[in-house]
């Protein structure tokens, strides 16, 4: 992984460039900001393995003030204390259902949508277990992101996998060895949370 100072510099260059492109009206300034964004994209390309043109196009799609991306994940347990996990189709790894918060959504609304899309289940986010931060360079991502892990309650629906999943089932998380990004840590924290509320007689 590249030096953290280098990654921090790339992230700051990207933010300056995108803010300039979004708010500047001067054509000469816009040209300079676009060149700056291309430099940042080229830097990200070196460690991510993605073409710089593809990275720059992703950045160009982000509008407004540049802030960390927000992701949400939801843990759902069966009566045996097994965790609902998804064998993902994109990277072939196991993870907790969830996704990115879309524009115009709150985190809980986004999580309900993701569950409906990925599992056919209607759930209710009950409590926040923990926040997680992924910095540029971690898991080969070029941006900072914050992820919220929710404890969810089942409301209705039958479990069905979407086109995004290879498998979807309640599993003993300790049997999984190939995890998506930081989802092993999220699963471990979820089990600690479950044990805590069970000890308190909440469930």
Backbone as CSV, one residue per row, in Angstrom:
resi,resn,N_x,N_y,N_z,CA_x,CA_y,CA_z,C_x,C_y,C_z
1,UNK,0.846,-1.195,0.000,0.000,0.000,0.000,0.883,1.247,0.000
2,UNK,0.513,2.288,-0.746,1.305,3.523,-0.768,1.361,4.176,0.611
3,UNK,2.335,5.063,0.777,2.488,5.804,2.019,1.208,6.586,2.331
4,UNK,0.835,6.610,3.622,-0.399,7.290,4.021,-0.361,8.775,3.686
5,UNK,0.799,9.408,3.840,0.889,10.830,3.510,0.596,11.083,2.035
6,UNK,1.042,10.159,1.195,0.776,10.267,-0.237,-0.710,10.125,-0.524
7,UNK,-1.359,9.175,0.151,-2.799,8.976,-0.037,-3.598,10.164,0.470
8,UNK,-3.172,10.716,1.599,-3.842,11.913,2.121,-3.723,13.068,1.133
9,UNK,-2.529,13.201,0.527,-2.315,14.253,-0.460,-3.225,14.062,-1.666
10,UNK,-3.344,12.815,-2.154,-4.221,12.541,-3.287,-5.670,12.885,-2.956
11,UNK,-6.091,12.533,-1.749,-7.476,12.799,-1.356,-7.746,14.301,-1.297
12,UNK,-6.766,15.067,-0.799,-6.938,16.517,-0.725,-6.923,17.151,-2.118
13,UNK,-6.042,16.638,-2.999,-6.003,17.129,-4.379,-7.329,16.870,-5.081
14,UNK,-7.858,15.660,-4.873,-9.139,15.317,-5.490,-10.228,16.259,-5.017
15,UNK,-10.294,16.506,-3.704,-11.339,17.365,-3.157,-11.213,18.795,-3.683
16,UNK,-9.982,19.321,-3.711,-9.778,20.681,-4.224,-10.211,20.763,-5.683
17,UNK,-9.807,19.760,-6.475,-10.141,19.764,-7.897,-11.645,19.685,-8.121
18,UNK,-12.317,18.783,-7.397,-13.760,18.619,-7.600,-14.529,19.853,-7.132
19,UNK,-14.117,20.421,-6.019,-14.772,21.642,-5.551,-14.591,22.768,-6.575
20,UNK,-13.381,22.861,-7.123,-13.138,23.889,-8.120,-13.974,23.695,-9.369
21,UNK,-14.072,22.450,-9.827,-14.873,22.155,-11.019,-16.347,22.445,-10.765
22,UNK,-16.803,22.137,-9.563,-18.225,22.316,-9.246,-18.616,23.778,-9.099
23,UNK,-17.705,24.611,-8.596,-18.101,25.966,-8.235,-17.463,27.069,-9.081
24,UNK,-16.377,26.757,-9.787,-15.712,27.797,-10.563,-16.466,28.079,-11.867
25,UNK,-16.473,29.353,-12.270,-17.102,29.773,-13.528,-16.056,30.159,-14.575
26,UNK,-14.831,30.415,-14.138,-13.794,30.847,-15.052,-13.276,29.661,-15.873
27,UNK,-13.283,29.746,-17.206,-12.863,28.604,-18.034,-11.406,28.216,-17.828
28,UNK,-10.533,29.188,-17.528,-9.122,28.874,-17.306,-8.936,28.135,-15.980
29,UNK,-9.703,28.569,-14.957,-9.650,27.854,-13.681,-10.189,26.434,-13.841
30,UNK,-11.266,26.278,-14.605,-11.838,24.955,-14.828,-10.823,24.024,-15.496
31,UNK,-10.068,24.574,-16.436,-9.043,23.766,-17.102,-7.987,23.310,-16.102
32,UNK,-7.578,24.233,-15.210,-6.568,23.888,-14.202,-7.097,22.831,-13.228
33,UNK,-8.348,22.992,-12.790,-8.925,22.028,-11.855,-9.080,20.649,-12.505
34,UNK,-9.422,20.635,-13.785,-9.537,19.354,-14.483,-8.182,18.662,-14.591
35,UNK,-7.119,19.435,-14.824,-5.781,18.862,-14.854,-5.392,18.321,-13.485
36,UNK,-5.778,19.044,-12.435,-5.496,18.598,-11.074,-6.234,17.293,-10.770
37,UNK,-7.482,17.206,-11.225,-8.251,15.982,-11.008,-7.640,14.822,-11.776
38,UNK,-7.124,15.081,-12.970,-6.467,14.030,-13.742,-5.213,13.533,-13.035
39,UNK,-4.457,14.462,-12.426,-3.276,14.051,-11.662,-3.665,13.161,-10.490
40,UNK,-4.719,13.546,-9.776,-5.178,12.729,-8.649,-5.632,11.358,-9.127
41,UNK,-6.375,11.319,-10.237,-6.849,10.042,-10.774,-5.690,9.153,-11.185
42,UNK,-4.646,9.745,-11.768,-3.469,8.963,-12.152,-2.779,8.384,-10.927
43,UNK,-2.731,9.173,-9.854,-2.138,8.680,-8.619,-2.925,7.522,-8.030
44,UNK,-4.245,7.663,-8.007,-5.088,6.573,-7.508,-4.941,5.324,-8.366
45,UNK,-4.770,5.512,-9.660,-4.666,4.384,-10.572,-3.473,3.504,-10.262
46,UNK,-2.404,4.120,-9.760,-1.177,3.377,-9.485,-1.376,2.266,-8.456
47,UNK,-2.224,2.521,-7.460,-2.388,1.501,-6.414,-3.703,0.750,-6.494
48,UNK,-4.683,1.283,-7.220,-5.986,0.615,-7.287,-6.077,-0.390,-8.424
49,UNK,-5.247,-0.210,-9.452,-5.320,-1.102,-10.604,-6.370,-0.707,-11.616
50,UNK,-7.146,0.352,-11.328,-8.174,0.823,-12.251,-7.583,1.863,-13.197
51,UNK,-8.059,1.925,-14.432,-7.559,2.950,-15.354,-7.861,4.341,-14.813
52,UNK,-6.928,5.268,-15.017,-7.111,6.628,-14.501,-8.337,7.295,-15.121
53,UNK,-8.643,6.971,-16.390,-9.815,7.568,-17.043,-11.104,7.137,-16.348
54,UNK,-11.158,5.867,-15.906,-12.343,5.380,-15.207,-12.485,6.047,-13.846
55,UNK,-11.369,6.219,-13.139,-11.409,6.884,-11.835,-11.845,8.333,-11.990
56,UNK,-11.298,9.026,-13.000,-11.663,10.417,-13.220,-13.148,10.542,-13.553
57,UNK,-13.671,9.587,-14.320,-15.092,9.622,-14.658,-15.945,9.438,-13.417
58,UNK,-15.525,8.576,-12.508,-16.254,8.404,-11.244,-16.268,9.709,-10.458
59,UNK,-15.119,10.355,-10.378,-15.033,11.617,-9.655,-15.919,12.681,-10.304
60,UNK,-15.954,12.696,-11.634,-16.747,13.703,-12.349,-18.242,13.560,-12.082
61,UNK,-18.666,12.364,-11.687,-20.092,12.143,-11.424,-20.504,12.640,-10.047
62,UNK,-19.534,12.942,-9.184,-19.843,13.423,-7.843,-20.007,14.941,-7.877
63,UNK,-21.160,15.417,-7.446,-21.471,16.842,-7.490,-21.496,17.429,-6.085
64,UNK,-21.411,18.768,-6.012,-21.538,19.448,-4.730,-20.263,19.397,-3.910
65,UNK,-20.400,19.754,-2.649,-19.251,19.778,-1.748,-18.767,18.355,-1.493
66,UNK,-17.469,18.135,-1.574,-16.915,16.795,-1.488,-16.790,16.367,-0.028
67,UNK,-17.509,15.335,0.311,-17.481,14.771,1.662,-17.311,13.266,1.553
68,UNK,-17.002,12.566,2.648,-16.901,11.108,2.595,-18.213,10.466,2.149
69,UNK,-18.099,9.366,1.427,-19.283,8.601,1.053,-19.823,7.896,2.298
70,UNK,-21.123,7.680,2.335,-21.776,7.038,3.476,-22.341,5.686,3.044
71,UNK,-21.984,4.655,3.773,-22.522,3.324,3.527,-23.290,2.830,4.740
72,UNK,-24.207,1.910,4.511,-24.983,1.322,5.604,-24.988,-0.201,5.449
73,UNK,-24.935,-0.884,6.586,-25.063,-2.337,6.620,-25.980,-2.706,7.765
74,UNK,-26.707,-3.807,7.590,-27.655,-4.221,8.614,-27.479,-5.669,9.011
75,UNK,-27.441,-5.918,10.314,-27.333,-7.294,10.795,-28.711,-7.794,11.200
76,UNK,-28.988,-9.007,10.767,-30.251,-9.668,11.076,-29.923,-11.081,11.528
77,UNK,-30.453,-11.478,12.688,-30.167,-12.792,13.257,-31.406,-13.671,13.194
78,UNK,-31.191,-14.992,13.088,-32.305,-15.927,13.282,-32.354,-16.336,14.754
79,UNK,-33.279,-17.227,15.087,-33.473,-17.609,16.489,-32.269,-18.346,17.071
80,UNK,-31.418,-18.896,16.181,-30.232,-19.619,16.648,-29.006,-18.719,16.776
81,UNK,-29.205,-17.422,16.564,-28.092,-16.497,16.672,-27.181,-16.480,15.461
82,UNK,-27.647,-17.064,14.348,-26.867,-17.020,13.116,-27.146,-15.717,12.377
83,UNK,-26.133,-15.223,11.687,-26.174,-13.925,11.037,-26.499,-14.081,9.553
84,UNK,-27.371,-13.223,9.057,-27.682,-13.237,7.628,-26.490,-12.676,6.859
85,UNK,-25.916,-13.500,5.981,-24.754,-13.103,5.201,-25.001,-13.325,3.716
86,UNK,-24.293,-12.534,2.928,-24.453,-12.556,1.474,-23.126,-12.951,0.825
87,UNK,-23.181,-13.980,-0.014,-22.031,-14.315,-0.851,-22.131,-13.433,-2.091
88,UNK,-21.317,-12.404,-2.138,-21.453,-11.344,-3.128,-21.037,-11.809,-4.522
89,UNK,-21.735,-11.272,-5.505,-21.402,-11.611,-6.881,-20.292,-10.758,-7.453
90,UNK,-20.018,-9.585,-6.855,-19.019,-8.694,-7.443,-17.591,-9.120,-7.146
91,UNK,-17.294,-9.463,-5.893,-15.924,-9.858,-5.553,-15.832,-11.291,-5.032
92,UNK,-16.977,-12.008,-5.038,-17.038,-13.420,-4.636,-16.690,-13.629,-3.167
93,UNK,-16.850,-12.576,-2.359,-16.571,-12.656,-0.929,-17.879,-12.568,-0.139
94,UNK,-17.788,-12.872,1.166,-18.970,-12.856,2.024,-19.062,-11.528,2.766
95,UNK,-20.297,-11.033,2.900,-20.485,-9.777,3.601,-21.866,-9.650,4.196
96,UNK,-22.070,-8.539,4.876,-23.340,-8.205,5.513,-24.153,-7.366,4.526
97,UNK,-25.445,-7.630,4.365,-26.250,-6.859,3.406,-26.183,-5.359,3.676
98,UNK,-26.178,-4.592,2.591,-26.147,-3.144,2.714,-25.676,-2.500,1.433
99,UNK,-25.350,-1.211,1.507,-24.894,-0.492,0.326,-24.716,0.982,0.634
100,UNK,-24.645,1.791,-0.429,-24.430,3.224,-0.290,-25.736,3.964,-0.064
101,UNK,-25.664,5.052,0.671,-26.807,5.946,0.843,-26.916,6.807,-0.411
102,UNK,-28.075,6.804,-1.049,-28.298,7.590,-2.255,-28.630,9.033,-1.905
103,UNK,-28.482,9.904,-2.891,-28.891,11.295,-2.736,-30.382,11.353,-2.421
104,UNK,-30.755,12.171,-1.430,-32.160,12.297,-1.057,-32.640,11.242,-0.078
105,UNK,-31.734,10.398,0.424,-32.098,9.352,1.379,-31.447,9.614,2.726
106,UNK,-32.106,9.140,3.787,-31.466,9.034,5.082,-30.874,7.638,5.196
107,UNK,-29.935,7.418,6.126,-29.298,6.104,6.267,-30.281,4.954,6.498
108,UNK,-31.272,5.161,7.344,-32.209,4.077,7.632,-33.078,3.759,6.429
109,UNK,-33.490,4.786,5.688,-34.254,4.557,4.463,-33.425,3.779,3.450
110,UNK,-32.149,4.152,3.335,-31.252,3.454,2.411,-31.099,1.990,2.797
111,UNK,-30.977,1.720,4.091,-30.798,0.334,4.529,-32.049,-0.492,4.246
112,UNK,-33.220,0.068,4.493,-34.462,-0.645,4.175,-34.535,-0.963,2.688
113,UNK,-34.144,0.016,1.851,-34.156,-0.201,0.405,-33.186,-1.301,0.006
114,UNK,-31.974,-1.257,0.566,-30.972,-2.256,0.221,-31.433,-3.656,0.617
115,UNK,-32.050,-3.770,1.795,-32.544,-5.080,2.222,-33.638,-5.584,1.285
116,UNK,-34.529,-4.690,0.907,-35.609,-5.087,-0.009,-35.037,-5.530,-1.357
117,UNK,-34.042,-4.807,-1.855,-33.451,-5.130,-3.152,-32.635,-6.412,-3.110
118,UNK,-31.889,-6.612,-2.025,-30.937,-7.717,-1.966,-31.506,-8.995,-1.370
119,UNK,-32.546,-8.873,-0.529,-33.027,-10.051,0.206,-34.525,-10.299,0.087
120,UNK,-35.286,-9.339,-0.431,-36.763,-9.407,-0.467,-37.382,-9.291,0.923
121,UNK,-36.605,-8.908,1.913,-37.118,-8.803,3.270,-37.410,-7.354,3.628
122,UNK,-38.442,-7.159,4.438,-38.727,-5.862,5.032,-38.175,-5.892,6.451
123,UNK,-37.264,-4.971,6.749,-36.654,-4.925,8.082,-36.807,-3.520,8.647
124,UNK,-36.630,-3.431,9.954,-36.667,-2.144,10.639,-35.336,-1.945,11.371
125,UNK,-34.539,-0.953,10.992,-33.317,-0.665,11.763,-33.686,-0.226,13.175
126,UNK,-33.143,-0.910,14.172,-33.521,-0.674,15.562,-32.477,0.149,16.303
127,UNK,-31.202,-0.146,16.050,-30.146,0.496,16.827,-28.864,0.538,16.007
128,UNK,-28.037,1.524,16.270,-26.726,1.605,15.636,-25.724,0.858,16.510
129,UNK,-25.043,-0.110,15.903,-24.043,-0.877,16.637,-22.716,-0.141,16.680
130,UNK,-22.290,0.383,15.509,-20.977,1.027,15.453,-20.811,1.755,14.126
131,UNK,-19.898,2.745,14.119,-19.481,3.428,12.897,-18.089,2.919,12.509
132,UNK,-17.854,2.794,11.206,-16.557,2.350,10.693,-16.074,3.345,9.643
133,UNK,-14.773,3.614,9.639,-14.190,4.527,8.669,-13.182,3.776,7.808
134,UNK,-13.316,3.933,6.487,-12.326,3.402,5.552,-11.619,4.593,4.908
135,UNK,-10.302,4.656,5.068,-9.516,5.761,4.540,-8.996,5.429,3.143
136,UNK,-8.615,6.449,2.374,-8.082,6.191,1.033,-6.920,5.200,1.078
137,UNK,-6.956,4.228,0.187,-5.913,3.205,0.145,-6.303,1.930,0.854
138,UNK,-7.175,2.014,1.838,-7.649,0.805,2.510,-8.642,0.090,1.596
139,UNK,-8.436,-1.199,1.437,-9.283,-2.024,0.570,-9.274,-1.501,-0.872
140,UNK,-8.176,-0.859,-1.265,-7.990,-0.349,-2.628,-9.037,0.668,-3.050
141,UNK,-9.610,1.383,-2.108,-10.576,2.403,-2.502,-9.906,3.775,-2.510
142,UNK,-10.310,4.657,-3.447,-9.630,5.935,-3.604,-10.211,7.064,-2.772
143,UNK,-11.211,6.794,-1.955,-11.888,7.868,-1.229,-12.133,7.459,0.221
144,UNK,-12.441,8.430,1.045,-12.836,8.158,2.423,-14.312,7.795,2.465
145,UNK,-14.654,6.816,3.273,-16.062,6.471,3.440,-16.342,6.129,4.898
146,UNK,-17.560,6.405,5.315,-18.026,6.088,6.662,-19.184,5.112,6.548
147,UNK,-19.147,4.054,7.346,-20.160,2.994,7.254,-20.844,2.817,8.608
148,UNK,-22.166,2.762,8.570,-22.976,2.630,9.776,-23.526,1.209,9.842
149,UNK,-23.263,0.526,10.939,-23.774,-0.830,11.132,-24.990,-0.791,12.041
150,UNK,-26.117,-1.275,11.532,-27.381,-1.275,12.269,-27.757,-2.683,12.714
151,UNK,-28.374,-2.760,13.871,-29.078,-3.968,14.296,-30.510,-3.850,13.797
152,UNK,-30.978,-4.873,13.081,-32.289,-4.806,12.421,-33.253,-5.843,12.970
153,UNK,-34.531,-5.512,12.879,-35.614,-6.421,13.253,-36.368,-6.849,11.994
154,UNK,-36.627,-8.143,11.899,-37.402,-8.667,10.770,-38.862,-8.218,10.882
155,UNK,-39.418,-7.745,9.761,-40.819,-7.335,9.731,-41.651,-8.298,8.895
156,UNK,-41.225,-8.549,7.649,-41.993,-9.434,6.774,-41.152,-9.833,5.569
157,UNK,-41.699,-10.796,4.806,-41.059,-11.207,3.558,-40.378,-12.553,3.656
158,UNK,-40.147,-13.148,2.480,-39.423,-14.415,2.371,-38.051,-14.152,1.778
159,UNK,-37.061,-14.834,2.307,-35.683,-14.594,1.907,-35.438,-15.087,0.482
160,UNK,-35.015,-14.175,-0.396,-34.669,-14.506,-1.773,-33.459,-13.679,-2.179
161,UNK,-32.495,-14.307,-2.860,-31.320,-13.572,-3.297,-31.605,-12.818,-4.589
162,UNK,-30.890,-11.715,-4.785,-31.018,-10.922,-5.997,-29.916,-11.320,-6.976
163,UNK,-29.859,-10.625,-8.108,-28.803,-10.875,-9.099,-27.431,-10.483,-8.570
164,UNK,-27.392,-9.702,-7.451,-26.119,-9.273,-6.882,-25.462,-10.366,-6.043
165,UNK,-26.220,-11.413,-5.689,-25.728,-12.405,-4.740,-25.603,-13.777,-5.376
166,UNK,-24.578,-14.513,-4.933,-24.445,-15.923,-5.290,-25.196,-16.798,-4.297
167,UNK,-25.250,-16.341,-3.051,-25.934,-17.082,-1.990,-26.323,-16.102,-0.899
168,UNK,-27.392,-16.430,-0.207,-27.889,-15.581,0.876,-28.485,-16.504,1.933
169,UNK,-27.893,-16.524,3.127,-28.384,-17.442,4.148,-27.891,-17.039,5.529
170,UNK,-28.559,-17.596,6.551,-28.138,-17.398,7.932,-27.008,-18.386,8.231
171,UNK,-25.874,-17.858,8.696,-24.654,-18.648,8.813,-23.954,-18.338,10.128
172,UNK,-23.250,-19.341,10.670,-22.324,-19.118,11.781,-21.138,-18.343,11.214
173,UNK,-20.978,-17.097,11.614,-19.973,-16.234,10.980,-18.544,-16.740,11.169
174,UNK,-18.323,-17.591,12.181,-16.962,-18.084,12.420,-16.522,-19.092,11.359
175,UNK,-17.455,-19.574,10.550,-17.101,-20.527,9.489,-16.644,-19.818,8.210
176,UNK,-16.806,-18.499,8.157,-16.443,-17.738,6.962,-14.989,-17.278,7.058
177,UNK,-14.234,-17.512,5.984,-12.824,-17.106,5.952,-12.549,-16.039,4.894
178,UNK,-13.412,-15.913,3.913,-13.184,-14.952,2.821,-14.203,-13.821,2.905
179,UNK,-13.820,-12.749,3.632,-14.722,-11.645,3.933,-14.529,-10.472,2.980
180,UNK,-15.615,-9.781,2.713,-15.601,-8.531,1.957,-15.121,-7.394,2.868
181,UNK,-14.017,-6.769,2.477,-13.477,-5.597,3.167,-13.460,-5.798,4.691
182,UNK,-14.105,-4.886,5.459,-14.032,-4.969,6.922,-15.234,-5.686,7.533
183,UNK,-15.916,-6.510,6.740,-17.156,-7.118,7.235,-16.925,-8.200,8.290
184,UNK,-15.733,-8.775,8.351,-15.454,-9.712,9.444,-15.529,-8.979,10.773
185,UNK,-14.910,-7.799,10.841,-14.942,-6.994,12.061,-16.367,-6.588,12.393
186,UNK,-17.143,-6.227,11.372,-18.541,-5.858,11.603,-19.333,-7.043,12.161
187,UNK,-19.092,-8.242,11.619,-19.795,-9.437,12.105,-19.426,-9.737,13.554
188,UNK,-18.151,-9.588,13.883,-17.713,-9.833,15.257,-18.343,-8.826,16.216
189,UNK,-18.394,-7.557,15.812,-19.028,-6.541,16.648,-20.524,-6.793,16.791
190,UNK,-21.133,-7.303,15.733,-22.561,-7.618,15.776,-22.846,-8.730,16.782
191,UNK,-21.976,-9.735,16.833,-22.177,-10.824,17.786,-21.992,-10.339,19.217
192,UNK,-21.024,-9.455,19.449,-20.839,-8.878,20.776,-22.085,-8.100,21.201
193,UNK,-22.659,-7.373,20.241,-23.882,-6.611,20.508,-25.030,-7.551,20.851
194,UNK,-25.178,-8.639,20.075,-26.257,-9.591,20.327,-26.121,-10.204,21.717
195,UNK,-24.923,-10.587,22.084,-24.697,-11.178,23.416,-25.026,-10.178,24.522
196,UNK,-24.710,-8.910,24.274,-24.969,-7.865,25.254,-26.454,-7.674,25.482
197,UNK,-27.251,-7.579,24.411,-28.678,-7.349,24.579,-29.387,-8.604,25.088
198,UNK,-28.837,-9.777,24.770,-29.416,-11.011,25.324,-29.179,-11.069,26.824
199,UNK,-27.989,-10.678,27.240,-27.684,-10.665,28.685,-28.556,-9.687,29.438
200,UNK,-28.935,-8.602,28.747,-29.786,-7.590,29.362,-31.264,-7.969,29.282
201,UNK,-31.557,-9.088,28.602,-32.929,-9.549,28.494,-33.758,-8.776,27.497
202,UNK,-33.082,-8.082,26.558,-33.800,-7.300,25.564,-34.413,-8.200,24.501
203,UNK,-33.724,-9.305,24.149,-34.246,-10.261,23.168,-34.225,-11.649,23.768
